Amino acid sequence: METRVLGKTGLRVSVLGIGLAEIGSLDLDEESQASDILNTALDQGINFLDTAACYGNSEELVGRAVAQRRDEFVLATKAGHVTGGYDGEEWTAQTVRDSIDRSLRRLRTDHLDIVQLHTCSVEVLERGEVIEALQEARDAGKTRFIGYSGDNEAALWAVESGLFDTLQTSFNLVDQNARRYLFDPAQKQEMGIIAKRPIANAVWGAEKPQSSYAGSYHDRAEQMASLGPMPDTPDHGVLLALAFCLSHDAVATAIAGTRNLDHLRQNIEWASDNVSLSPSAIEELYRRFEQFADDENWRQLS
């Protein structure tokens, strides 16, 4: 599988990473299912694993399943939320410190590659203490790099601050605001860009899902598709979405999450084929997004 450099970290990461929120919904006694997903991913060339303290049992299952293969992957987690029975206040330095220490224990590792603040507000970022806690962890060798995970104004603040090594942000064919507002300034800061939701929750050409943001994505997909047939594009909606995301050199890795082994293998097959879209197809998807981009419901996800 193709690898790309994750900005100024210098880390080489697979263009397809795996997001581990869905694995976090598994019970601990379902370790074998998590192990199948994680070991298949590593065996087939994925080397970027993205988890979080707030993803249920995700960190613990990762530790149980692949800690013995720690030198084969780049490990990113997220901190800041009060979760997992922790008694404290969210978005304080102490909560971040304790979260990082707990992540190290759960993941069964002596260091993390990236610790990210996960969707905190501009106000939290401006207060500064959680960023200082990340910097302390980096200085202590608990993490190699620090990042911000989120969208919109808070993501732009994180980019423009110059304090973070990586940016994880939503980017797909129906959610293109990152390329409009974040990619250029992030690249100027040499930040590594991690695209989340790259397949747009598989909504293109599919029935409307139940979850709120996936439902919003579906509504957007229907509006864009209503503008007529798409030329020079694959028929499969997930392949179209993945190809669109990976056609952007700004994206170092695109993280797709699943508990379905067949879906994982299919995504790996597509990513390993260096899937991309023609310039004309990309421009058409840009044009369609721009038709609606100034609508309040399209500027940020509800």
C-alpha positions as a Markdown table, in Angstrom:
| # | Residue | x | y | z |
|---|---|---|---|---|
| 1 | Met | 0.0 | 0.0 | 0.0 |
| 2 | Glu | 1.2 | 3.5 | -0.8 |
| 3 | Thr | 2.5 | 5.5 | 2.1 |
| 4 | Arg | 2.8 | 9.3 | 2.6 |
| 5 | Val | 4.7 | 11.5 | 5.0 |
| 6 | Leu | 2.6 | 12.8 | 7.8 |
| 7 | Gly | 3.8 | 16.4 | 7.6 |
| 8 | Lys | 6.6 | 17.6 | 9.9 |
| 9 | Thr | 6.4 | 14.4 | 12.0 |
| 10 | Gly | 8.3 | 12.6 | 9.3 |
| 11 | Leu | 6.3 | 9.5 | 10.0 |
| 12 | Arg | 5.4 | 7.4 | 6.9 |
| 13 | Val | 1.8 | 6.3 | 7.1 |
| 14 | Ser | -0.4 | 4.1 | 4.9 |
| 15 | Val | -2.8 | 6.1 | 2.8 |
| 16 | Leu | -5.6 | 4.1 | 4.4 |
| 17 | Gly | -5.6 | 4.1 | 8.2 |
| 18 | Ile | -8.2 | 2.5 | 10.5 |
| 19 | Gly | -10.4 | 4.4 | 12.9 |
| 20 | Leu | -11.2 | 2.4 | 16.0 |
| 21 | Ala | -14.4 | 3.9 | 17.4 |
| 22 | Glu | -16.5 | 1.1 | 16.1 |
| 23 | Ile | -14.2 | -1.5 | 17.7 |
| 24 | Gly | -14.7 | 0.3 | 20.9 |
| 25 | Ser | -18.4 | -0.8 | 21.0 |
| 26 | Leu | -17.3 | -4.4 | 21.3 |
| 27 | Asp | -17.3 | -6.1 | 24.7 |
| 28 | Leu | -14.0 | -7.2 | 26.1 |
| 29 | Asp | -15.0 | -10.8 | 25.7 |
| 30 | Glu | -15.3 | -10.1 | 21.9 |
| 31 | Glu | -11.5 | -9.7 | 21.7 |
| 32 | Ser | -11.2 | -12.2 | 18.9 |
| 33 | Gln | -13.3 | -10.0 | 16.6 |
| 34 | Ala | -11.2 | -7.0 | 17.3 |
| 35 | Ser | -8.0 | -9.0 | 16.8 |
| 36 | Asp | -9.2 | -10.2 | 13.4 |
| 37 | Ile | -9.8 | -6.6 | 12.3 |
| 38 | Leu | -6.6 | -5.3 | 13.7 |
| 39 | Asn | -4.3 | -8.1 | 12.6 |
| 40 | Thr | -5.8 | -8.2 | 9.1 |
| 41 | Ala | -5.2 | -4.4 | 8.8 |
| 42 | Leu | -1.6 | -4.8 | 9.8 |
| 43 | Asp | -1.0 | -7.8 | 7.6 |
| 44 | Gln | -2.4 | -6.0 | 4.6 |
| 45 | Gly | -0.3 | -2.9 | 4.9 |
| 46 | Ile | -2.3 | -0.5 | 7.1 |
| 47 | Asn | 0.1 | 1.0 | 9.6 |
| 48 | Phe | -1.9 | 3.9 | 11.1 |
| 49 | Leu | -4.3 | 3.1 | 14.0 |
| 50 | Asp | -6.4 | 5.9 | 15.4 |
| 51 | Thr | -8.2 | 5.4 | 18.8 |
| 52 | Ala | -9.3 | 7.5 | 21.7 |
| 53 | Ala | -9.9 | 7.4 | 25.4 |
| 54 | Cys | -13.6 | 8.0 | 24.8 |
| 55 | Tyr | -14.0 | 5.2 | 22.3 |
| 56 | Gly | -15.4 | 2.6 | 24.8 |
| 57 | Asn | -13.2 | -0.5 | 25.0 |
| 58 | Ser | -11.1 | 0.5 | 21.9 |
| 59 | Glu | -7.8 | 1.2 | 23.6 |
| 60 | Glu | -8.0 | -1.9 | 25.8 |
| 61 | Leu | -8.8 | -4.1 | 22.8 |
| 62 | Val | -6.0 | -2.7 | 20.8 |
| 63 | Gly | -3.6 | -3.4 | 23.6 |
| 64 | Arg | -4.8 | -6.9 | 23.9 |
| 65 | Ala | -4.8 | -7.6 | 20.2 |
| 66 | Val | -1.6 | -6.0 | 18.8 |
| 67 | Ala | 0.6 | -4.7 | 21.5 |
| 68 | Gln | 3.1 | -7.4 | 20.5 |
| 69 | Arg | 3.3 | -5.8 | 17.1 |
| 70 | Arg | 3.9 | -2.3 | 18.4 |
| 71 | Asp | 6.8 | -1.5 | 16.1 |
| 72 | Glu | 4.7 | -2.2 | 13.0 |
| 73 | Phe | 2.2 | 0.8 | 13.4 |
| 74 | Val | 1.8 | 4.4 | 14.2 |
| 75 | Leu | -0.5 | 4.7 | 17.2 |
| 76 | Ala | -2.7 | 7.8 | 17.7 |
| 77 | Thr | -5.1 | 8.4 | 20.5 |
| 78 | Lys | -7.1 | 11.3 | 21.9 |
| 79 | Ala | -7.5 | 12.9 | 25.3 |
| 80 | Gly | -9.5 | 15.4 | 27.2 |
| 81 | His | -12.9 | 13.9 | 27.8 |
| 82 | Val | -14.1 | 12.6 | 31.1 |
| 83 | Thr | -14.8 | 8.9 | 30.3 |
| 84 | Gly | -14.4 | 5.3 | 31.4 |
| 85 | Gly | -15.4 | 6.0 | 35.0 |
| 86 | Tyr | -12.9 | 8.8 | 35.5 |
| 87 | Asp | -13.8 | 11.3 | 38.2 |
| 88 | Gly | -12.8 | 14.7 | 37.0 |
| 89 | Glu | -13.6 | 17.7 | 34.9 |
| 90 | Glu | -13.2 | 17.6 | 31.1 |
| 91 | Trp | -10.7 | 19.8 | 29.3 |
| 92 | Thr | -8.4 | 20.4 | 32.3 |
| 93 | Ala | -4.6 | 19.7 | 32.3 |
| 94 | Gln | -5.1 | 17.0 | 35.0 |
| 95 | Thr | -7.7 | 15.2 | 33.0 |
| 96 | Val | -5.4 | 15.2 | 29.9 |
| 97 | Arg | -2.4 | 14.0 | 32.0 |
| 98 | Asp | -4.5 | 11.2 | 33.6 |
| 99 | Ser | -6.0 | 10.2 | 30.2 |
| 100 | Ile | -2.6 | 9.8 | 28.6 |
| 101 | Asp | -1.3 | 7.7 | 31.5 |
| 102 | Arg | -4.5 | 5.5 | 31.3 |
| 103 | Ser | -4.1 | 5.2 | 27.5 |
| 104 | Leu | -0.5 | 4.0 | 27.9 |
| 105 | Arg | -1.7 | 1.3 | 30.3 |
| 106 | Arg | -4.7 | 0.2 | 28.2 |
| 107 | Leu | -2.7 | 0.2 | 25.0 |
| 108 | Arg | 0.2 | -1.7 | 26.7 |
| 109 | Thr | 2.9 | 0.5 | 25.3 |
| 110 | Asp | 5.6 | 2.8 | 26.7 |
| 111 | His | 4.9 | 5.6 | 24.3 |
| 112 | Leu | 2.3 | 7.0 | 21.9 |
| 113 | Asp | 3.1 | 8.4 | 18.5 |
| 114 | Ile | 0.4 | 11.1 | 18.6 |
| 115 | Val | -1.9 | 12.4 | 21.3 |
| 116 | Gln | -4.7 | 14.6 | 20.0 |
| 117 | Leu | -7.1 | 17.0 | 21.7 |
| 118 | His | -10.5 | 15.7 | 20.5 |
| 119 | Thr | -13.1 | 18.3 | 19.4 |
| 120 | Cys | -12.6 | 20.8 | 22.2 |
| 121 | Ser | -13.7 | 24.4 | 21.6 |
| 122 | Val | -11.8 | 27.5 | 20.7 |
| 123 | Glu | -12.3 | 28.7 | 24.3 |
| 124 | Val | -10.6 | 25.6 | 25.7 |
| 125 | Leu | -7.7 | 26.0 | 23.3 |
| 126 | Glu | -7.3 | 29.7 | 24.1 |
| 127 | Arg | -7.2 | 28.8 | 27.8 |
| 128 | Gly | -4.0 | 26.9 | 27.0 |
| 129 | Glu | -3.7 | 24.4 | 29.9 |
| 130 | Val | -4.6 | 21.3 | 27.9 |
| 131 | Ile | -2.1 | 22.2 | 25.2 |
| 132 | Glu | 0.6 | 22.6 | 27.9 |
| 133 | Ala | -0.4 | 19.2 | 29.3 |
| 134 | Leu | 0.2 | 17.7 | 25.8 |
| 135 | Gln | 3.5 | 19.5 | 25.5 |
| 136 | Glu | 4.6 | 18.1 | 28.9 |
| 137 | Ala | 3.7 | 14.6 | 27.8 |
| 138 | Arg | 5.8 | 15.1 | 24.7 |
| 139 | Asp | 8.7 | 16.4 | 26.7 |
| 140 | Ala | 8.4 | 13.4 | 29.0 |
| 141 | Gly | 8.5 | 10.9 | 26.1 |
| 142 | Lys | 5.0 | 9.7 | 26.6 |
| 143 | Thr | 4.1 | 10.8 | 23.1 |
| 144 | Arg | 6.2 | 11.7 | 20.1 |
| 145 | Phe | 3.9 | 14.3 | 18.6 |
| 146 | Ile | 0.7 | 16.2 | 19.5 |
| 147 | Gly | -2.3 | 17.0 | 17.4 |
| 148 | Tyr | -5.8 | 18.5 | 17.2 |
| 149 | Ser | -8.8 | 16.5 | 16.0 |
| 150 | Gly | -11.9 | 18.5 | 15.0 |
| 151 | Asp | -13.5 | 20.8 | 12.5 |
| 152 | Asn | -14.5 | 24.4 | 11.7 |
| 153 | Glu | -13.3 | 27.3 | 13.8 |
| 154 | Ala | -11.5 | 25.3 | 16.5 |
| 155 | Ala | -9.6 | 23.4 | 13.8 |
| 156 | Leu | -8.5 | 26.6 | 12.2 |
| 157 | Trp | -7.4 | 28.0 | 15.5 |
| 158 | Ala | -5.3 | 24.9 | 16.1 |
| 159 | Val | -3.8 | 25.2 | 12.7 |
| 160 | Glu | -3.0 | 28.9 | 13.0 |
| 161 | Ser | -1.5 | 28.5 | 16.5 |
| 162 | Gly | 1.5 | 26.6 | 15.1 |
| 163 | Leu | 1.4 | 24.5 | 18.3 |
| 164 | Phe | 0.3 | 21.2 | 16.8 |
| 165 | Asp | 2.1 | 18.6 | 14.6 |
| 166 | Thr | -1.0 | 17.1 | 13.1 |
| 167 | Leu | -4.6 | 17.9 | 12.2 |
| 168 | Gln | -7.4 | 15.3 | 12.0 |
| 169 | Thr | -10.4 | 16.7 | 10.3 |
| 170 | Ser | -13.5 | 15.6 | 8.4 |
| 171 | Phe | -13.0 | 15.5 | 4.6 |
| 172 | Asn | -15.0 | 13.7 | 2.0 |
| 173 | Leu | -17.0 | 14.4 | -1.2 |
| 174 | Val | -20.0 | 15.8 | 0.7 |
| 175 | Asp | -17.9 | 17.6 | 3.4 |
| 176 | Gln | -15.3 | 19.6 | 1.6 |
| 177 | Asn | -14.8 | 22.6 | 3.9 |
| 178 | Ala | -11.4 | 21.3 | 5.0 |
| 179 | Arg | -10.0 | 21.8 | 1.5 |
| 180 | Arg | -11.6 | 25.2 | 1.4 |
| 181 | Tyr | -10.4 | 26.6 | 4.7 |
| 182 | Leu | -7.9 | 24.2 | 6.4 |
| 183 | Phe | -5.6 | 22.4 | 3.9 |
| 184 | Asp | -3.6 | 25.4 | 2.8 |
| 185 | Pro | -2.8 | 26.9 | 6.2 |
| 186 | Ala | -2.1 | 23.5 | 7.6 |
| 187 | Gln | 0.3 | 22.7 | 4.9 |
| 188 | Lys | 2.0 | 26.0 | 5.4 |
| 189 | Gln | 2.5 | 24.9 | 9.0 |
| 190 | Glu | 3.8 | 21.5 | 7.7 |
| 191 | Met | 1.1 | 19.8 | 9.7 |
| 192 | Gly | 0.3 | 16.2 | 8.8 |
| 193 | Ile | -3.4 | 15.9 | 7.7 |
| 194 | Ile | -5.4 | 12.9 | 8.8 |
| 195 | Ala | -8.8 | 12.8 | 7.0 |
| 196 | Lys | -11.7 | 11.3 | 9.1 |
| 197 | Arg | -15.0 | 10.2 | 7.6 |
| 198 | Pro | -13.3 | 9.8 | 4.2 |
| 199 | Ile | -16.0 | 7.4 | 2.9 |
| 200 | Ala | -18.8 | 9.8 | 4.0 |
| 201 | Asn | -20.5 | 7.0 | 6.0 |
| 202 | Ala | -21.2 | 5.2 | 2.7 |
| 203 | Val | -24.1 | 7.5 | 2.0 |
| 204 | Trp | -23.6 | 8.1 | -1.7 |
| 205 | Gly | -26.3 | 6.2 | -3.5 |
| 206 | Ala | -27.5 | 4.5 | -0.3 |
| 207 | Glu | -30.6 | 4.6 | 1.9 |
| 208 | Lys | -30.7 | 7.3 | 4.6 |
| 209 | Pro | -29.0 | 6.1 | 7.8 |
| 210 | Gln | -30.3 | 6.8 | 11.3 |
| 211 | Ser | -27.4 | 8.7 | 12.9 |
| 212 | Ser | -27.6 | 12.5 | 12.8 |
| 213 | Tyr | -24.4 | 13.4 | 11.0 |
| 214 | Ala | -24.7 | 10.4 | 8.7 |
| 215 | Gly | -28.2 | 11.6 | 7.9 |
| 216 | Ser | -26.9 | 15.0 | 7.1 |
| 217 | Tyr | -24.3 | 13.5 | 4.8 |
| 218 | His | -27.0 | 11.5 | 3.1 |
| 219 | Asp | -29.1 | 14.7 | 2.5 |
| 220 | Arg | -26.0 | 16.4 | 1.0 |
| 221 | Ala | -25.3 | 13.4 | -1.2 |
| 222 | Glu | -28.8 | 13.4 | -2.6 |
| 223 | Gln | -28.6 | 17.1 | -3.3 |
| 224 | Met | -25.3 | 16.8 | -5.1 |
| 225 | Ala | -26.4 | 13.7 | -7.1 |
| 226 | Ser | -29.6 | 15.5 | -8.1 |
| 227 | Leu | -27.5 | 17.7 | -10.4 |
| 228 | Gly | -27.2 | 14.9 | -12.9 |
| 229 | Pro | -25.1 | 11.9 | -13.8 |
| 230 | Met | -21.4 | 12.0 | -12.6 |
| 231 | Pro | -19.0 | 11.5 | -15.6 |
| 232 | Asp | -15.9 | 9.3 | -15.4 |
| 233 | Thr | -16.5 | 8.0 | -11.9 |
| 234 | Pro | -16.9 | 4.5 | -10.4 |
| 235 | Asp | -20.4 | 3.2 | -9.8 |
| 236 | His | -19.7 | 2.1 | -6.2 |
| 237 | Gly | -20.4 | 5.0 | -3.7 |
| 238 | Val | -17.8 | 4.0 | -1.2 |
| 239 | Leu | -15.1 | 3.6 | -3.9 |
| 240 | Leu | -16.1 | 7.0 | -5.3 |
| 241 | Ala | -15.8 | 8.6 | -1.9 |
| 242 | Leu | -12.4 | 6.9 | -1.1 |
| 243 | Ala | -11.0 | 7.8 | -4.5 |
| 244 | Phe | -12.1 | 11.5 | -4.0 |
| 245 | Cys | -10.4 | 11.7 | -0.6 |
| 246 | Leu | -7.1 | 10.0 | -1.6 |
| 247 | Ser | -6.8 | 12.1 | -4.8 |
| 248 | His | -5.8 | 15.0 | -2.6 |
| 249 | Asp | -2.1 | 15.0 | -1.8 |
| 250 | Ala | -2.7 | 17.1 | 1.2 |
| 251 | Val | -4.2 | 14.1 | 2.9 |
| 252 | Ala | -1.5 | 11.8 | 4.4 |
| 253 | Thr | -3.9 | 9.1 | 5.6 |
| 254 | Ala | -7.6 | 8.6 | 5.5 |
| 255 | Ile | -9.0 | 6.7 | 8.5 |
| 256 | Ala | -12.0 | 4.5 | 7.9 |
| 257 | Gly | -13.6 | 2.5 | 10.7 |
| 258 | Thr | -15.4 | -0.8 | 10.5 |
| 259 | Arg | -16.2 | -4.0 | 12.5 |
| 260 | Asn | -16.9 | -5.8 | 9.2 |
| 261 | Leu | -13.9 | -7.8 | 8.0 |
| 262 | Asp | -15.2 | -8.0 | 4.4 |
| 263 | His | -15.6 | -4.2 | 4.3 |
| 264 | Leu | -12.1 | -3.8 | 5.7 |
| 265 | Arg | -10.6 | -6.1 | 3.0 |
| 266 | Gln | -12.5 | -4.3 | 0.3 |
| 267 | Asn | -11.3 | -0.9 | 1.4 |
| 268 | Ile | -7.7 | -2.2 | 1.6 |
| 269 | Glu | -8.0 | -3.6 | -1.9 |
| 270 | Trp | -9.2 | -0.3 | -3.3 |
| 271 | Ala | -6.5 | 1.7 | -1.4 |
| 272 | Ser | -3.8 | -0.7 | -2.5 |
| 273 | Asp | -4.8 | -0.1 | -6.2 |
| 274 | Asn | -3.8 | 3.5 | -5.8 |
| 275 | Val | -7.3 | 4.5 | -6.4 |
| 276 | Ser | -7.9 | 8.1 | -7.7 |
| 277 | Leu | -10.3 | 10.2 | -9.7 |
| 278 | Ser | -9.6 | 12.1 | -12.9 |
| 279 | Pro | -9.1 | 15.9 | -12.6 |
| 280 | Ser | -12.4 | 16.4 | -14.4 |
| 281 | Ala | -14.3 | 14.2 | -11.9 |
| 282 | Ile | -12.8 | 16.0 | -9.0 |
| 283 | Glu | -13.6 | 19.4 | -10.5 |
| 284 | Glu | -17.2 | 18.3 | -11.0 |
| 285 | Leu | -17.5 | 17.2 | -7.3 |
| 286 | Tyr | -16.0 | 20.6 | -6.3 |
| 287 | Arg | -18.6 | 22.4 | -8.5 |
| 288 | Arg | -21.5 | 20.4 | -7.0 |
| 289 | Phe | -20.3 | 21.1 | -3.5 |
| 290 | Glu | -19.9 | 24.8 | -4.2 |
| 291 | Gln | -23.5 | 25.0 | -5.4 |
| 292 | Phe | -24.6 | 24.5 | -1.8 |
| 293 | Ala | -21.5 | 25.5 | 0.2 |
| 294 | Asp | -22.9 | 28.9 | 1.4 |
| 295 | Asp | -26.0 | 27.3 | 2.9 |
| 296 | Glu | -25.7 | 27.4 | 6.7 |
| 297 | Asn | -26.4 | 23.6 | 6.9 |
| 298 | Trp | -23.4 | 23.0 | 4.7 |
| 299 | Arg | -20.9 | 25.2 | 6.4 |
| 300 | Gln | -20.7 | 22.9 | 9.4 |
| 301 | Leu | -22.1 | 19.7 | 10.4 |
| 302 | Ser | -25.0 | 19.7 | 12.9 |
